[in-house]
Amino acid sequence: MSDDTEFTVLLVAKAPVAGLAKTRLCPPLTHEGAADIAAAALIDTLAAALEAVQQDRTRIVVSYTGSFNDAAKRTEIGNAMQGCNLVQQRGSTFAERLSNAHHDANERRPGLPVVQIGMDTPHVDPALLVQAGLATLRGPRGGVLGDATDGGWWLLALAHPEAAHALSSVPMSRRDTGRLTRRALTDAGVELAETAMLTDVDTWDDALAVSSQNPQGDFATAVRRQLAACEASA
């Protein structure tokens, strides 16, 4: 990345623990296989974030839930997150945790735009993260919402992270979450720009489709490994 515009990447993550992460991949995967997939998704997403911020790990805030001590690939994940700002998620609902994560990112790196992603789009092009950061500079109310193919969203960039309070009332994990999020942010005065629509990895079919978009990544390698395991046990 050639641009040195200052922004924070906020990565909202769940520790890839067997039985707790990516359980919608089971079957055909085992819980251990699903955790392997989730760990690889997190590693690839961290790599994309690092490229977007020009390898400056201090510009990444990881808002997490769960125990990385119990996670699949915990050593690799620990190495990938070394130097990042780690903060535990707060809130009783996912919407509250997202809103609080933006607040926490602003506390760690005050006054900077925040580009928030999850770990469900390991195929993300780092250039999309940079473009989202740049788009927030259009004005004090600038923002970007990236729609997902399942009706949700995969990216939220805000010039002022306090605007994320609008998320608190939005129902998550529904087919209309993206539309309702857009309306809530617009009602709060955010001027939203568009970015590419991506596919969240929720199901095994999603994983197979997404892995083909970055065949050299850890995620694609993990998908091939689990596909071979499924075929061997059939």
N, C-alpha and C positions, 0 to 999 in steps of 0.2 A: 504494500500500500504506500503510495507516494504522499498522500495528504496527512498533515500532522495536526488536524483540527482536534481539539481536546474534547473528549466526551467519555462517559463511563459506560462500559458494557456490564449490564446486570444479568447474570445467569441464574435463573431460578431452577434449582436442582433437587432431586430426591436421591438419596443414597441407594445405589443398586444392590439391594439386599434380596437374596432368594426368598420368594414367598411374599414379598412386599412390593417389588418393582415389576412393571410391565406384565402384570398377571393376565392381561387380556391376550397375551401371546400363548397362553396355556389352555388347552392344547393348540397346536401340536407340540409346543416346547414343554420341557420340564421347567420348574421354577428356577432351577440353577441355570438352565439355558436362557430363560428370559432375563435373568440378572446379568448374564454375560452380554446379551444384546444391549441392555440398558447402560452397562458400564462403557461399552464401546461407543454408544451414542454420546455419552457425556464427554469422553475423551476427544472425539472428533469435534464436538461443539466447542470445547475449550480451545482446540487448535485453531478453529475458525476465528474465535474471539481474539486469540493472541495475534493472529495475522492482522486483524482489523485494527488493533491498537499498537501495531508495530513492535510486537514482542515485549511490551511494557506490562508486566503482570499486575502492577499496582493500579492499573486502569480498569481492572476487572473486579467486580464484586460478585461473589457467589452466595446467594441466599439459599440455604439448604435446610432440608428436613431429613431425619434419620441418622443412623450411625455409619460413618465411612469406615470405622474399624471392623464392621461386619460385612462390608461391601465386597462384591466381586471385583477383581482387579484393583484392590485397595492400594497396592504399592504404586501401580501406574497412575491411578487417579491422584494419589498424594503428590507424586512428582509433578503431574500436570497442574495441580492447584497451588503448588509452592509459590509463595510471593503474592498470591491473590488475596484480596480482602474477603474473609469468610465471616458470615453472619447467619445466625440461626433464624429461621422463619418464625414470625409471631402472628397470632390470630387464630380465631376459632373456625373460620371458613377459608377456603382457598382465595376467594375475592379479597378478604381482609389481609391475608398473608401477602398477596401481590401488592396491595396498596402500601402495606408496611415495608415491603422490600424496597420500593422506590424511596420511601422516607429514609430507610437505613442507608441506601446507596448515596443519598444526598448528604447524610451525616458523615460518611466516610470520605466523600469527595465533594465538598460543598460547592453549590452554584453552577455545576456543570450539567449539560444535557445527559439524559440517561437513555440508553438503548437496551431494552429488556428483551431477552429471548429465554426459551426453555431448552430442554435437552431432547426434545422430540423431533427436531429438524437437523440431524447431523450432516445433512447434505448442503447446508446453507453456504452460499458464496460469501466470503468475508467482505467483498465489495458491497453487498447489500447492507451490511451493518454500517460501513463507512457512509454510504449514501443516506441512510436513515439519520445518522448523526449530523450530517451536513444539512439535511432538510429541516432539522429543528432550529437552525440558525436563521430561518426566514423571518422570525420575529418572536416576541416573548410568549406567544400562544401557539408556537409551532409544534407539530407532532406528526407521527407516522404510525399507521396501524396496518399490519400485514395480515391479510385474511388467510385462513387455512381452508383446505378443500372440504373439511368436515363441518364447516359452518362456524368454527371458532376462529381464533387468531393465533399467530405464531410470533409476532413481534409487536412491541409497543415502544416507540421513541417519543420522549417528551422534553421540550425545552426547559420546563420547570417541573420537577418530579412531584411537587405537591398536587398537581392536576390529577395524579393517580388516585386521589381520594375518591374520584368518581367511580372507580372500579368496585368500591365496597358494596354497592347495591346491585351489582350485575350478577345474575345467576351464571355459573360456570359449567363447562362440560355439557352444553346443549347445542342443538343444531342452530339455534338463533343467538348464541353467545356473541358472535362477531357483530351481528347487526345491533344487538342491545348495547354492546360496548361502544360501538361507534356513536350511537345516539347519546349515551351517557357522557362521553367525552365532548361531543359537540355541544350538548346542553351546558357543559361546564366551561365553554368558551374556547376549547382547543380547536385549532384550524388544522385538520388532518389531511396529510398527503397520502398517496398510495405507494405501495411497493409490490413486489412479486407475490403471487399466491403460492404457498408451499403446502406439502402434505405432511401432517403430523404422523409419527409412527405410533399407532394405537393397536393395530392388528398385524398378524403374520403377513397378510397380503400387502399391507402398507410397508412392512419391513423389506419384503422382496422387491417392491417397486422402488423404494428409496435407495436401496443398496446399489442399484444399477446406475445411479446418478453420480456416485463417487466410488468407483470400484476399487480404488487403491487405499481407501480409508480403513480405519479400525472397524467401523460399523459393517462395511461390506465383508470384511474378513470374518467377523463374528457371525454374520448371516450365513455365509458359506459353510462355516464350521457347524452351525446348528442345523442347517439343511442336510448336511452329510449325516449328522447324528440321527435326524428323523428318518432318513432313508435307511440307515443301518438297523433301526429298531422296527421298521415296518414289516 
